[in-house]
Amino acid sequence: MANDNHGPHGRLPEAFASDVQIENVSKSYRLPNGTDMLALDRFSLSVKAGEIVSLIGPSGCGKSTLLRTIAGLERPTTGKVSVAGKPIDGPSAARGFMFQDPSLFPWLNVRHNIQAGLVARGVLHGRRAEVEEFLNVVGLAPFAELHPHQLSGGMAQRAALARALINDPQVLLLDEPLGALDMFTRMRMQDEVLRLWRLRHVTMLLVTHDIDEAIYMSDRIVVMSPAPGRVERIITVPLDRPRHRNDARFFDLRAEILEELHFAGD
């Protein structure tokens, strides 16, 4: 649970990050023809509290399946996932989820979308001031009464990000949340996510197909194999924050990852 005290300049109360342990997780699905498809195969990963880890790999390698398993929306066929030492046995507000589609409720305005989770948990009464604080922090206070169809893509994702973080998640799972945005909006949103990560100190796992995004945002990058998904390589990003997209070391790391994924060209 977050500290109730706000810091200087309207800083939001800090959330408490938790470590994530994924131990020999395999996940298979039964296909309509009666055969089984293995999506993840003995996947193991340890994520430190407050760390940002990106998952990259070809489509269909189980990245989204892994996030859904951590969220408690899927159960592993074998293996175990735990957060802060506790096995996951179902969905929880302690694990926030952002999808590629903002998934805002179309009949609610921005303010009511952000506070929807607090309403569902019955804790809105004591946290209305925090809703207003989040509106300010993500730059949506002037648009609080607008409905989702009146928002740009970037504004909608800022609302979805605020909605996920206001529930004080220990872990935030991001499944290509910026993939549908244009390049310039996407880069601005990357900075927005990082700014809120610094404020909230939450553990993040990010699925992305954008190598530059993974390098810019992550402490470590997990390269996954083609299906069934396994850990092929873990790359530590040796760049200080804030990062610069035109840093020569940034380009060197991108080339290394492209080579790992066999997309470096001839």
C-alpha positions as CSV (number, residue, x, y, z in Angstrom):
1,M,0.0,0.0,0.0
2,A,1.3,3.5,-0.8
3,N,2.4,6.0,1.7
4,D,-0.3,8.6,2.3
5,N,2.0,11.6,2.3
6,H,2.6,13.6,-0.8
7,G,6.1,14.9,-1.4
8,P,7.2,18.3,-2.7
9,H,5.7,19.7,-5.9
10,G,2.8,17.4,-5.8
11,R,4.9,14.2,-6.0
12,L,2.7,11.1,-5.8
13,P,3.1,8.8,-2.9
14,E,5.5,6.0,-3.6
15,A,4.3,2.5,-4.2
16,F,6.3,-0.5,-2.9
17,A,7.9,-2.5,-5.7
18,S,8.2,-6.3,-5.5
19,D,10.5,-8.9,-7.0
20,V,9.1,-11.4,-9.5
21,Q,10.3,-15.0,-9.7
22,I,9.4,-17.2,-12.7
23,E,10.6,-20.7,-12.2
24,N,10.6,-23.3,-15.0
25,V,7.2,-22.1,-16.3
26,S,5.7,-24.0,-19.3
27,K,2.3,-23.3,-20.8
28,S,0.5,-25.3,-23.3
29,Y,-2.9,-24.8,-25.0
30,R,-5.3,-27.4,-26.4
31,L,-6.0,-26.6,-30.1
32,P,-9.4,-27.3,-31.8
33,N,-7.9,-30.3,-33.5
34,G,-7.1,-31.9,-30.2
35,T,-3.4,-31.4,-30.3
36,D,-1.4,-29.4,-27.7
37,M,0.6,-26.2,-28.6
38,L,3.5,-25.4,-26.3
39,A,3.7,-21.6,-25.9
40,L,6.3,-21.4,-23.1
41,D,8.9,-24.0,-22.4
42,R,10.7,-24.1,-19.0
43,F,10.9,-20.3,-18.8
44,S,12.9,-19.0,-15.8
45,L,13.6,-15.4,-14.9
46,S,14.3,-13.4,-11.7
47,V,13.2,-9.7,-11.8
48,K,14.5,-7.4,-9.0
49,A,12.1,-5.0,-7.2
50,G,12.0,-1.7,-9.0
51,E,13.6,-3.1,-12.2
52,I,12.4,-2.5,-15.7
53,V,12.8,-5.7,-17.8
54,S,11.8,-5.8,-21.5
55,L,10.8,-9.0,-23.3
56,I,11.6,-9.1,-27.1
57,G,11.3,-11.8,-29.6
58,P,9.4,-12.9,-32.7
59,S,5.6,-12.9,-32.7
60,G,4.1,-16.0,-31.1
61,C,7.0,-16.7,-28.8
62,G,4.9,-16.4,-25.7
63,K,5.6,-12.9,-24.5
64,S,2.0,-12.0,-23.9
65,T,1.3,-15.4,-22.4
66,L,4.0,-14.8,-19.9
67,L,2.6,-11.5,-18.9
68,R,-0.9,-12.9,-18.5
69,T,0.5,-15.7,-16.3
70,I,2.2,-13.1,-14.1
71,A,-1.0,-11.2,-13.9
72,G,-2.9,-14.3,-12.8
73,L,-5.1,-14.4,-15.9
74,E,-3.5,-17.7,-17.0
75,R,-2.2,-20.6,-14.9
76,P,1.1,-22.2,-15.9
77,T,0.8,-25.8,-17.0
78,T,4.0,-26.5,-15.0
79,G,6.3,-24.3,-13.0
80,K,5.7,-21.5,-10.6
81,V,5.4,-17.7,-10.6
82,S,5.6,-15.7,-7.4
83,V,5.6,-12.0,-6.5
84,A,7.3,-10.9,-3.2
85,G,7.7,-14.5,-2.4
86,K,4.0,-15.3,-2.7
87,P,2.8,-17.7,-5.4
88,I,0.2,-16.2,-7.8
89,D,-3.2,-17.8,-7.6
90,G,-5.3,-15.3,-9.5
91,P,-5.6,-11.6,-10.6
92,S,-4.8,-8.9,-8.1
93,A,-4.6,-5.1,-7.9
94,A,-1.0,-5.6,-6.8
95,R,-0.2,-6.4,-10.5
96,G,-1.4,-3.7,-12.9
97,F,-1.8,-4.5,-16.6
98,M,-1.6,-2.1,-19.6
99,F,-2.6,-3.4,-23.0
100,Q,-1.9,-2.1,-26.5
101,D,-5.5,-0.9,-26.6
102,P,-6.1,1.6,-23.7
103,S,-9.3,-0.4,-22.9
104,L,-11.0,2.7,-21.4
105,F,-14.7,2.4,-20.6
106,P,-16.4,4.4,-23.4
107,W,-19.3,5.5,-21.2
108,L,-17.0,7.1,-18.5
109,N,-15.1,10.3,-18.7
110,V,-11.3,10.5,-18.1
111,R,-11.7,11.1,-14.3
112,H,-14.1,8.3,-13.8
113,N,-12.0,5.9,-15.9
114,I,-8.9,6.7,-13.8
115,Q,-10.8,6.1,-10.5
116,A,-12.7,3.0,-11.7
117,G,-10.4,0.6,-9.9
118,L,-10.7,2.5,-6.7
119,V,-14.5,2.4,-7.0
120,A,-14.4,-1.4,-7.6
121,R,-12.3,-1.8,-4.5
122,G,-14.5,0.5,-2.4
123,V,-11.6,2.9,-1.5
124,L,-12.4,5.9,-3.6
125,H,-13.8,8.0,-0.7
126,G,-10.4,8.4,1.0
127,R,-8.4,8.8,-2.2
128,R,-10.3,11.4,-4.3
129,A,-7.4,13.9,-3.9
130,E,-5.1,11.3,-5.4
131,V,-7.3,11.0,-8.5
132,E,-6.9,14.8,-9.0
133,E,-3.2,14.5,-8.4
134,F,-2.9,11.8,-11.1
135,L,-4.9,13.9,-13.5
136,N,-2.3,16.7,-13.0
137,V,0.7,14.4,-13.2
138,V,-0.3,12.9,-16.5
139,G,-1.4,16.2,-17.9
140,L,-5.1,15.4,-18.3
141,A,-6.6,17.7,-15.7
142,P,-8.0,20.0,-18.4
143,F,-9.5,17.0,-20.2
144,A,-11.0,15.3,-17.1
145,E,-14.6,15.5,-18.4
146,L,-13.9,14.2,-21.9
147,H,-14.8,10.7,-22.9
148,P,-12.4,8.3,-24.6
149,H,-13.7,8.9,-28.2
150,Q,-12.7,12.6,-27.7
151,L,-9.0,11.8,-26.8
152,S,-5.9,11.3,-29.0
153,G,-4.1,8.0,-28.8
154,G,-1.4,9.4,-26.5
155,M,-4.0,11.0,-24.2
156,A,-5.9,7.7,-23.9
157,Q,-2.8,5.8,-23.0
158,R,-1.9,8.4,-20.4
159,A,-5.3,7.8,-18.9
160,A,-4.8,4.1,-19.0
161,L,-1.4,4.5,-17.3
162,A,-2.8,6.6,-14.5
163,R,-5.6,4.1,-14.0
164,A,-3.1,1.3,-13.7
165,L,-0.8,3.1,-11.3
166,I,-3.4,4.6,-9.0
167,N,-4.2,1.1,-7.7
168,D,-0.7,1.0,-6.2
169,P,0.6,-2.0,-8.1
170,Q,3.8,-3.6,-6.9
171,V,4.3,-4.8,-10.5
172,L,3.2,-3.2,-13.7
173,L,2.9,-5.4,-16.8
174,L,2.9,-3.6,-20.2
175,D,1.9,-5.5,-23.3
176,E,3.0,-3.3,-26.2
177,P,1.1,-0.4,-24.7
178,L,2.7,2.1,-27.1
179,G,2.6,0.0,-30.3
180,A,-0.3,1.7,-31.9
181,L,1.0,5.3,-31.5
182,D,2.9,7.3,-34.1
183,M,6.7,7.5,-33.6
184,F,6.8,11.0,-31.9
185,T,3.9,10.3,-29.6
186,R,5.5,7.0,-28.7
187,M,8.7,8.6,-27.7
188,R,6.9,11.1,-25.6
189,M,5.0,8.3,-23.9
190,Q,8.2,6.4,-23.2
191,D,9.4,9.4,-21.3
192,E,6.0,9.6,-19.5
193,V,6.2,6.0,-18.4
194,L,9.7,6.5,-17.2
195,R,8.8,9.6,-15.3
196,L,6.0,7.8,-13.5
197,W,8.3,4.8,-12.8
198,R,10.7,7.1,-11.1
199,L,7.9,8.6,-9.0
200,R,6.3,5.3,-8.1
201,H,9.3,2.9,-8.0
202,V,7.2,0.1,-9.4
203,T,8.6,-3.1,-11.0
204,M,7.9,-3.2,-14.7
205,L,7.9,-5.9,-17.3
206,L,7.5,-4.6,-20.9
207,V,6.7,-6.6,-24.0
208,T,7.8,-4.7,-27.1
209,H,8.8,-5.4,-30.7
210,D,10.7,-2.0,-30.7
211,I,14.4,-2.6,-29.9
212,D,15.1,1.1,-29.4
213,E,12.2,1.2,-26.9
214,A,13.7,-1.7,-25.0
215,I,17.1,-0.1,-24.9
216,Y,15.8,3.3,-23.9
217,M,13.6,2.1,-21.1
218,S,15.0,-1.1,-19.7
219,D,17.6,-2.2,-17.1
220,R,17.7,-5.6,-18.8
221,I,16.4,-7.1,-22.1
222,V,15.3,-10.7,-22.3
223,V,15.6,-12.1,-25.8
224,M,13.2,-14.9,-26.3
225,S,13.4,-17.8,-28.7
226,P,10.8,-18.6,-31.4
227,A,7.9,-20.6,-30.1
228,P,7.9,-22.3,-27.7
229,G,9.3,-19.3,-25.8
230,R,12.5,-19.8,-23.8
231,V,15.1,-17.4,-22.5
232,E,17.7,-17.2,-25.3
233,R,19.8,-14.4,-23.8
234,I,19.6,-11.7,-21.2
235,I,21.3,-8.4,-22.0
236,T,22.1,-5.8,-19.3
237,V,21.7,-2.2,-20.6
238,P,24.9,-0.5,-19.5
239,L,23.7,3.1,-20.1
240,D,23.1,5.6,-17.4
241,R,19.8,7.4,-17.1
242,P,18.6,9.7,-18.5
243,R,19.5,8.0,-21.8
244,H,20.2,9.6,-25.1
245,R,18.9,8.0,-28.3
246,N,21.9,9.3,-30.3
247,D,24.5,7.8,-28.0
248,A,27.0,5.7,-29.9
249,R,26.7,3.0,-27.2
250,F,22.9,3.0,-27.9
251,F,23.6,2.2,-31.6
252,D,26.1,-0.5,-30.7
253,L,23.7,-2.3,-28.4
254,R,20.9,-2.1,-31.0
255,A,23.3,-3.7,-33.6
256,E,24.1,-6.4,-31.0
257,I,20.4,-7.2,-30.4
258,L,19.6,-7.2,-34.1
259,E,22.5,-9.7,-34.6
260,E,21.0,-11.9,-31.8
261,L,17.6,-11.8,-33.5
262,H,19.2,-12.5,-36.9
263,F,17.9,-9.3,-38.4
264,A,21.2,-7.5,-38.9
265,G,21.1,-8.0,-42.6
266,D,23.8,-9.2,-45.0
